[in-house]
Amino acid sequence: MISKSTLEEVITWQLASTQKPTFQRAILEELDLDTQNFAYIISGVRRCGKSTLVHQIMHKQPSSLYLNFDTPNLYGFEMNDFRVLDVIIDERKPEWLFFDEMQVVKGWEIYVRSKLEQGYYVVVTGSNSSMLSRELGTRLTGRHLDYTLYPFSYSEYLGFTQSEASADTLKEYLRIGGMPEYVKTGDPRVITDLISDILYRDILVRYNLRDEQALKNLFVYLMGNTGNLVSANKLTSAIGVKSSATVGEYFTYLESSFLVKFVPKFSYSYKSQLLNPRKVYSIDLGLHTVSTPSFSQDTGHRLENEVCLELIRKGYELFYFSENQHECDFVLCRNNTPVALVQVCEILTHENEQREVSGLVTAMDFFHLDYGLILTLDQDDLVYNGDKEIRILPIWKWLTADK
């Protein structure tokens, strides 16, 4: 049971925290906030800047109320406590309601729907995609617009650190990643505490899991194998569990908590997509750096990981291509239709050129595309293979090109 005085105190000191100047996120310009009767749902990994983004949205709205539910003062908040919140809302008469990490309150979606029906604009953030989607699907079907916030992109990293685009700053970004507080402080405890928080609160407690060590073993394994193929069937002994179904569930929990991203093999058969191993990528390279036993100089896989994240930010559906021993890193789809192909390597040399180009060309033939892209650390070139155009670009230029 939460008292009105406690809730008012929390709202007051949380509001004060929204007044600090912050770095503007790129997604702010993409948000369409003119549609009433729809809840705006912003999800993403913990501490990637969702609260800051909400504060930036608030500053554009003259009449608003902000409440972050993920605070010790509000632990135990229940549906009945929303009646107290309603009293405060009636007194303050805001037009916009901003609710941070609201998924910690059971039944939150029922309350949001009631506020929409009363004519309020409502913005909600959350750190677990499966929890949000399940609840939205039951209570807010057709009444919500979804956005995902990711850690700083390379362009945002440059703006935040006031750096210039180059191969050197890209390599630094590949090491640090884009979690705002880690970029700001460089203190690895920011990342280790974040990982522990997500594994424990968002996965172990939420899904009532008992084998904490197996989950941690799996997470470390995945971080150490970014860009590689992984299969639940082959990881049971490696992490110390007996069932591949359990590993598959752990995969889902880790991805739902925005720690990793799995990319399936392209196939016109959905069953084939499910049966084939998937490639795994870290949602942030700083997590990869801190969580692996030692810092690997595998720049190629880090570059591939960053390209994956950028393509996700652009809204592509991603697959990898593998046919007859020819591979292409990314098949980019829109509405289930392949529209582009991207190959990634650190440097294109005489030793690997045949493999990289033939993999891309085979995929271009397969999808009937006449243009392909190879992204490298610092090469800029153009080649033709028959009637097929292959553009070679430095990743740092591609990441900062005008969209």
Secondary structure by P-SEA (a helix, b strand, c coil): cccaaaaaaaaaaaaaaacccccccccccccccccccbbbbbbccccccaaaaaaaaaaaccccccccccccccccccccaaaaaaaaaaaacccbbbbcccccccaaaaaaaaaaaabbbbbbbbccaaaaaaaaaccccccbbbbbbccccaaaaaaaacccccaaaaaaaaaacccccccccccaaaaaaaaaaaaccccccccccccaaaaaaaaaaaaacccbbbbccccccccccccaaaaaaaaaaaaaaccbbbbbcccccaaaaaabbbbbbbccaaaaaaaccccccaaaaaaaaaaaaaaaaaccbbbbbbcccccccbbbbccccccbbbbbccccccccaaaaaaaaaaaaaaacccbbbbbccccccccccccbbbbbbcaaaaaaccc
